[in-house]
Amino acid sequence: MYLGFMEFPKKGLDCPLQQAFHVIYYTIDRQVLLLPETEVSVYWTTLTCAPWRVIKLYRDHGTSEQYHSELKTDLVFHAEIFAQTFFA
């Protein structure tokens, strides 16, 4: 597993863009696979914290988006039931 940052200066920005990356090589019992599997995650940011922190923040954001979506679905469903009951 590899974690890291690369910086890319960008004109017009006060601080450079940073690319946080997370690379995972999959093995079986520490042996390289015949057809190796590699997972690469890349995150563009202007944050100046450690790479693991950037990745955690992005994953936490995705989790909150999932809960927000479920909440909106539940509210719409209950509003429809209320409307059918109240205006029927």
Contacts in CASP RR format, 6 or more apart in sequence:
PFRMAT RR
TARGET T0000
AUTHOR 0000-0000-0000
METHOD contacts of the structure
MODEL  1
MYLGFMEFPKKGLDCPLQQAFHVIYYTIDRQVLLLPETEVSVYWTTLTCA
PWRVIKLYRDHGTSEQYHSELKTDLVFHAEIFAQTFFA
1 22 0 8 1.000
1 23 0 8 1.000
1 24 0 8 1.000
1 25 0 8 1.000
2 21 0 8 1.000
2 22 0 8 1.000
2 23 0 8 1.000
3 20 0 8 1.000
3 21 0 8 1.000
3 22 0 8 1.000
3 51 0 8 1.000
3 52 0 8 1.000
3 55 0 8 1.000
4 20 0 8 1.000
4 21 0 8 1.000
4 22 0 8 1.000
4 51 0 8 1.000
5 18 0 8 1.000
5 19 0 8 1.000
5 20 0 8 1.000
5 21 0 8 1.000
5 51 0 8 1.000
6 18 0 8 1.000
6 19 0 8 1.000
6 21 0 8 1.000
7 16 0 8 1.000
7 17 0 8 1.000
7 18 0 8 1.000
7 19 0 8 1.000
8 16 0 8 1.000
8 17 0 8 1.000
8 18 0 8 1.000
8 19 0 8 1.000
9 16 0 8 1.000
9 17 0 8 1.000
10 16 0 8 1.000
10 17 0 8 1.000
13 46 0 8 1.000
15 46 0 8 1.000
15 48 0 8 1.000
16 46 0 8 1.000
17 44 0 8 1.000
17 45 0 8 1.000
17 46 0 8 1.000
18 44 0 8 1.000
18 45 0 8 1.000
18 46 0 8 1.000
18 47 0 8 1.000
18 48 0 8 1.000
18 54 0 8 1.000
19 42 0 8 1.000
19 43 0 8 1.000
19 44 0 8 1.000
19 45 0 8 1.000
20 42 0 8 1.000
20 43 0 8 1.000
20 45 0 8 1.000
20 51 0 8 1.000
20 54 0 8 1.000
20 55 0 8 1.000
21 40 0 8 1.000
21 41 0 8 1.000
21 42 0 8 1.000
21 43 0 8 1.000
21 51 0 8 1.000
22 40 0 8 1.000
22 41 0 8 1.000
22 51 0 8 1.000
22 55 0 8 1.000
23 38 0 8 1.000
23 39 0 8 1.000
23 40 0 8 1.000
23 41 0 8 1.000
24 38 0 8 1.000
24 39 0 8 1.000
24 40 0 8 1.000
25 32 0 8 1.000
25 36 0 8 1.000
25 37 0 8 1.000
25 38 0 8 1.000
26 33 0 8 1.000
26 36 0 8 1.000
26 37 0 8 1.000
26 38 0 8 1.000
26 39 0 8 1.000
27 33 0 8 1.000
41 55 0 8 1.000
43 54 0 8 1.000
43 55 0 8 1.000
43 58 0 8 1.000
45 54 0 8 1.000
47 53 0 8 1.000
47 54 0 8 1.000
47 57 0 8 1.000
END
